[in-house]
Amino acid sequence: MRHIETGPALTRLEWLLDGLDGTPGWGADAADVFADEFTAAVTPERYVEVTRARSANYAPVAVVGLDAGETTAQARIRRHDGTVDVVSCVVETAPPHRIVSTWVAGLVPSDLTPRLPADFTGSDLPPATNARLVVFSGLPGSGKSTLADATGAELGAPVFATDWLLGALTPFGGRYFEDPLAIAEELLTTLALRQLLAGQSVVLDHPAESLATRDRWRSLAHRTGAEFRVVVCRCSDQEVHRRRLEDRRRGIPGWHDATDWSDVRQRLERFPSWHDEALSVDTLEPQELTMAAVLRHITA
C-alpha cells in the first residue's frame, strides 16, 4: 500500500492501517502488538475481527493526513463515501512499544451542533439593531486592508482580516490546508455572526471572489437586519499594483508579505463584479478623498 517513515508510533499505526486496508493474513501477530492494559478491555481476537469488518469502508486505504510523535500517531483516512475519519494510536514509551490505546473517529464528531448554514435566510436570528456588516473586497495589493482598518477605527468596529486568520493557523499546518480561503471564509462568517448577535457592527477584509460567499454574507446581514455595505478596492495602475505586492512589508505573524503578481493578475481577469450594490474605489486616489467616499457609502 503506502510507505510511511518509520518510528515507534508510526510503525504501529501502519500496522493498524494494514488491517483497515484488508491485508491478507493481517492480525496473526495481534497478541504481541497490544499492551496488557489494552487487552484487558478488548481481546486481540475481537479487535482483529472488528478491524476486518471496518476495512470494507476504507480498502484500499487513502491517507490524506498524518501527524506523529514518539508515542502518538494519527492518520486521516478517506472513507468510500468521501468523508474522513481519524485513526489514532498511542504506544508504550519503552520497547517493544506495544499499543496502549487506539480508536477510529470521525474527523467531525457526530455529536456537534450543526455548522453554520450556507444561506441564513431561514435562520432564526435576533435582530442586530443599528449594526452593519461591511465587506472590503478586492485582490491582494489593492489597498483594501488599509481602508478596512481606517474604516473600522472610524466606526469603532472590529476588523477581521483573512491574512491574519490564516497566519494564526500556520503553526498547525495551515500553509498546507487544501482550501485555506474556504477556511478563512468560515472563520469570518462565524466572527461576523458573533458580532451581529451582540448587536455590533463588523468589518470583513477578504477578497470575496466567491459568489456563494457573497450571497451567504448578504443573507446573514438581511436576516439579522444589519445594513450590508460593500467596498471594492482596485488599483488602476497595474505597475503600481505589482510594486505594492512585491515590496509590501506587513509583518503579519505566520504569513507572507510579498505575493505572486502573476497569480493576482490572472485573478483580476476573472474577478466577479459586485454590480451596483458596492462602492468601487481606486486606491491611487488620495486616501482622505477615498475615505470620505467610503464613509458616505457605509453610513448613508
ABEGO torsion letter per residue (X at the ends): XBBBBBEAAAAAAAAAAAAAAGBBGBGAAAAAABBAAAAAABBAAAAAAAAAAAAAAAOBBBBABBBBBAABBBBBBBBAAGBBBBBBBBBBABOAGBBABBBBBBABBAABBBBBBABAAABBBBBBBGBBBBBBBEBBGAGAAAAAAAAAAAAGBBBBBAAAAAAAAAAAGAAABABAAAAAAAAAAAAAAAAAAAGBBBBBBBAGABAAAAAAAAAAAAAAGBBBBBBBBBBABAAAAAAAAAABBAGBBGBBABBBAAAAAAAAAABBBAEAABBBBBAABBAAAAAAAAAAAAAX
